Amino acid sequence: MYVGRFVVVAPTVGAYRVSSRSFPNRQAIKRNGTVTVGPTEDAPETDNPYISYNCIQVTDSGAALGNGSHVDPIAEKLALGYPARDALADPLLSLDFEKDDYDTPRIAGIVGVDDSTTTEGQSAYIGTVRRDALIVEEVTEPTLVATYERARPEPFDFAATDAASAAREVYDHEFEHRICAAGVSTTADGFETAVVNDE
């Protein structure tokens, strides 16, 4: 099954995978609390604005992840102290779905949000904006949302507990046309990130 790009979040761990039929020459690159998706050196030139973006941005208030330029303003709002639900909903609503040939939904999540009402002390949020809906939900169990086929948040069987296993698990998932993946998880000192690229 081809679901396009997808996000999986749980309270302390999350992952993002690029699956693509149109632009396979991409990779995930880690740097200082950010993971960026961009073209490989051998990628053909394109003016498509949806090819390169930060897919994970870490802040002191949570880690934002998603499939496009909306990840940066989500992280900025988290860093400014916005409640996680609002930090997720506002950029999704403002930027809306991607204006490409497929009206591709924007998908996003936040992990590691302080929450004293949970046993782990943290919670997660997941959201999407499509042509027909804006959906933002708080989740306590692993939850997936994808750009196609699985375009509404749904429970997901996800065993990862750290960034490296999260990236590997979504990269290895049976969904078709995998390109690269990134994971993020909470640690005693904040967050860690990891990437897996096409092998």
C-alpha positions as CSV (number, residue, x, y, z in Angstrom):
1,M,0.0,0.0,0.0
2,Y,1.2,3.5,-0.9
3,V,0.4,6.1,1.8
4,G,2.9,8.7,0.9
5,R,4.6,10.5,3.7
6,F,3.6,9.6,7.3
7,V,4.1,10.6,10.9
8,V,3.8,8.4,13.9
9,V,3.7,9.9,17.4
10,A,3.5,8.7,21.0
11,P,4.1,10.6,24.2
12,T,7.9,10.1,24.3
13,V,8.8,9.0,20.8
14,G,7.9,9.9,17.2
15,A,9.0,9.2,13.6
16,Y,8.5,10.6,10.1
17,R,9.0,8.7,6.8
18,V,9.3,10.0,3.3
19,S,7.7,7.6,0.8
20,S,7.6,8.9,-2.7
21,R,7.0,7.8,-6.3
22,S,7.8,11.2,-7.9
23,F,10.9,12.4,-6.0
24,P,13.0,9.4,-4.8
25,N,16.4,11.2,-4.7
26,R,16.1,12.6,-1.2
27,Q,17.8,12.1,2.1
28,A,17.4,13.0,5.8
29,I,20.2,14.9,7.4
30,K,20.7,15.5,11.2
31,R,22.1,18.7,12.6
32,N,21.7,20.4,16.0
33,G,18.2,19.2,17.0
34,T,16.9,19.5,13.5
35,V,16.4,16.9,10.8
36,T,16.2,18.2,7.2
37,V,14.8,16.4,4.1
38,G,16.5,17.4,0.9
39,P,17.8,16.2,-2.4
40,T,20.7,13.9,-2.8
41,E,23.7,15.1,-4.8
42,D,22.6,13.1,-7.8
43,A,19.0,14.4,-7.7
44,P,17.7,16.2,-10.9
45,E,17.0,19.9,-10.4
46,T,13.5,20.8,-9.6
47,D,11.6,24.0,-8.7
48,N,9.1,22.0,-6.6
49,P,8.8,23.9,-3.3
50,Y,7.7,20.8,-1.3
51,I,11.0,18.7,-1.8
52,S,13.2,20.3,0.9
53,Y,12.1,21.1,4.5
54,N,12.9,20.5,8.1
55,C,10.9,17.4,9.1
56,I,11.9,17.5,12.8
57,Q,12.6,20.5,15.0
58,V,13.4,20.1,18.7
59,T,12.5,22.8,21.3
60,D,12.6,22.8,25.1
61,S,8.8,22.4,25.0
62,G,8.5,19.5,22.6
63,A,9.7,18.2,19.3
64,A,7.7,19.0,16.1
65,L,7.7,16.7,13.1
66,G,5.9,16.7,9.8
67,N,6.0,16.8,6.0
68,G,6.8,20.4,5.1
69,S,7.5,24.0,5.9
70,H,4.9,24.0,8.6
71,V,7.3,22.2,11.0
72,D,9.3,25.4,11.6
73,P,6.4,27.6,12.7
74,I,5.0,24.8,14.9
75,A,8.4,24.6,16.6
76,E,8.6,28.4,16.9
77,K,5.2,28.5,18.6
78,L,6.2,25.8,21.0
79,A,9.4,27.7,21.9
80,L,7.3,30.8,22.5
81,G,5.2,28.9,25.1
82,Y,2.0,28.3,23.0
83,P,0.0,25.3,24.2
84,A,0.9,22.3,22.0
85,R,-2.6,22.0,20.5
86,D,-2.5,25.6,19.4
87,A,1.1,25.4,18.2
88,L,0.1,22.6,15.9
89,A,-3.3,23.9,14.8
90,D,-2.4,27.4,14.0
91,P,0.3,26.8,11.3
92,L,-1.7,23.9,9.8
93,L,-4.7,26.2,9.4
94,S,-2.6,29.1,8.2
95,L,-0.6,27.2,5.6
96,D,-3.4,24.8,4.6
97,F,-3.0,21.8,2.4
98,E,-0.2,21.8,-0.2
99,K,-1.2,23.5,-3.5
100,D,0.2,20.7,-5.7
101,D,-1.5,18.5,-8.3
102,Y,-2.8,16.2,-5.5
103,D,-3.9,18.7,-2.9
104,T,-1.5,16.9,-0.6
105,P,-2.4,17.1,3.1
106,R,0.0,18.6,5.6
107,I,0.7,16.2,8.5
108,A,2.4,16.9,11.8
109,G,2.9,15.9,15.3
110,I,4.5,17.0,18.6
111,V,6.1,14.6,21.1
112,G,7.5,15.1,24.6
113,V,4.9,17.7,25.8
114,D,5.0,18.0,29.6
115,D,1.8,16.6,31.0
116,S,1.5,15.8,34.7
117,T,-1.8,13.9,34.1
118,T,-0.1,11.0,32.4
119,T,1.9,8.2,33.9
120,E,4.9,9.1,31.6
121,G,4.6,12.8,32.5
122,Q,4.4,13.6,28.8
123,S,1.9,13.6,26.0
124,A,1.8,13.9,22.2
125,Y,-0.4,15.6,19.6
126,I,-1.0,14.7,16.0
127,G,-2.7,16.7,13.2
128,T,-3.5,17.1,9.6
129,V,-5.0,19.7,7.3
130,R,-6.7,18.4,4.1
131,R,-8.9,20.0,1.5
132,D,-11.9,19.0,3.6
133,A,-10.8,19.1,7.2
134,L,-8.4,20.3,9.9
135,I,-7.9,17.6,12.6
136,V,-5.8,18.0,15.7
137,E,-5.8,15.4,18.5
138,E,-4.0,14.7,21.8
139,V,-2.9,11.1,21.8
140,T,-1.6,8.8,24.5
141,E,-0.9,5.7,22.4
142,P,1.1,5.4,19.1
143,T,-0.9,7.1,16.3
144,L,-0.3,7.5,12.6
145,V,-1.4,10.0,10.0
146,A,-0.4,9.8,6.3
147,T,-0.8,12.0,3.3
148,Y,-2.8,9.4,1.4
149,E,-5.0,6.4,2.3
150,R,-4.5,6.9,6.1
151,A,-5.3,10.6,6.1
152,R,-7.1,10.6,9.5
153,P,-5.2,9.8,12.7
154,E,-5.4,6.2,13.7
155,P,-3.8,3.8,16.2
156,F,-0.5,2.3,15.0
157,D,1.4,-0.8,16.1
158,F,4.7,0.9,17.1
159,A,7.3,-0.7,19.5
160,A,10.1,1.9,19.3
161,T,11.3,3.5,22.5
162,D,14.2,5.7,21.2
163,A,15.0,7.8,18.2
164,A,17.1,5.2,16.4
165,S,14.6,2.4,16.7
166,A,11.8,4.8,15.7
167,A,13.5,5.8,12.5
168,R,14.4,2.2,11.7
169,E,10.9,0.9,12.4
170,V,9.1,3.3,10.1
171,Y,11.7,3.0,7.4
172,D,11.3,-0.8,7.5
173,H,7.5,-0.7,7.5
174,E,5.8,-2.4,4.6
175,F,4.3,0.7,3.1
176,E,5.6,1.2,-0.4
177,H,8.3,3.5,-1.9
178,R,10.4,4.2,1.2
179,I,13.0,6.9,0.7
180,C,14.3,8.0,4.2
181,A,13.1,8.2,7.8
182,A,13.8,10.2,10.9
183,G,13.1,9.5,14.6
184,V,12.9,11.6,17.7
185,S,12.6,10.7,21.4
186,T,12.8,12.2,24.8
187,T,15.9,11.7,27.0
188,A,17.0,12.7,30.5
189,D,18.6,15.8,28.9
190,G,16.0,16.7,26.3
191,F,15.6,15.0,22.9
192,E,17.6,12.9,20.6
193,T,17.2,12.4,16.8
194,A,18.2,9.7,14.3
195,V,17.9,9.1,10.6
196,V,17.8,6.2,8.2
197,N,18.5,6.8,4.5
198,D,17.8,4.7,1.4
199,E,20.1,1.6,1.5
